Amino acid sequence: MKKTIILAIESSCDDTSAAVLCDGVLLSNTTASQAVHEEFGGVVPELASRAHQLNIVPVVDAALKRAGVSTDELSAIAFTRGPGLLGSLLVGTSFAKGLALAHNIPLVEVNHLQAHILAHFIEAKGNGVPNFPFLCLLVSGGNSQIVLVKSHYEMEIIGQTIDDAAGEAFDKCAKIMGLPYPGGPWIDRLAKEGNADAFAFAKPNIPGYNYSFSGLKTSFLYFLRDQLKDHPNFIEENKADLCASLQKTIIDILINKLKRAAKDLQITEIAVAGGVSANSGLRDALLDLGRRHRWTVHIPPFAYTTDNAAMVAQAGYYRYLKGDFCPIDAAPYAKTKI
Ligand code: KG4
């Protein structure tokens, strides 16, 4: 029987990534990250799309070579249609369309957020794949959501941030402390050497399962501004404690709502996805939550937490199997629900 070979392309933000999946098995996953944004303390959209243009051909070429697959063998091209930065998405979308047209093969569109969740189905190890329905805490630089995952295709957002995302809270507070961008991994590293109870920051009181992180950022900013008046070296002298206390606050906020949602909906399988799921404190807190409530907790391998095309290939494969193809005139979108 003919094999189903999918080439997937991810270009929603500042990572250009390509992956090849054969009959559901990942053969390669290649990513070029963009260092060009570091000096600006955040992603500059125009620079991101230009870097995608430079990276896309070598990245796709490397993914195909590593997989030992030629473009003639491809069954379909899956691509991230959104949400993300429009200029960045345009590069991946246009490339996918061109290749699909040239080889007369179907195009499969993938929602970036669904792909993060479906990363749990790549090369399943350990606990195995999550059983439906499960709750997924989706936490990245642009999103913080609690998603009820009913199947590979059917997902419902039951709670989400009303302002900043959890990753943004990490990154913005890191910037206030003078740490490089993206600040999340820096805070994670420094927090390991600090006392998480050294300082207390404001926690929001938002109804339902929604989140808010902008108040925490402001509370952190004002606290430091007040301390710096009398102690100009306050940040330097307390960096590890500040990171540990801030990280603990963000994790408490995330876990409390997730716990409440799981109890209310009587769901006993929990997963986490998105860039912030790389955070070691969040991983430990989720595993602890699972132990205390006898819930099964699914943590994705590090390689599939930040943006990657392997998750796009996995999500695209499920759509391909349903014959869910996308028209050649499909435009990328910046914002969407799951
Ligand atoms: O999913 P992602 O790669 O990109 C999108 O936002 O789509 O997530 C990036 C976010 C950034 O905010 C980054 O600071 C955060 O994930 N992040 C972390 C860690 N690693 C990445 N935040 C906390 N701890 C980490 N170890």
Residues whose N, C-alpha, C, O or C-beta is under 5 A from the ligand:
A	BS01	KG4	S140 G141 G142 G167 E168 F170 D171 P182 G183 G184 P185 D188 G274 G275 V276 A278 N279 S280 T305 T306 D307
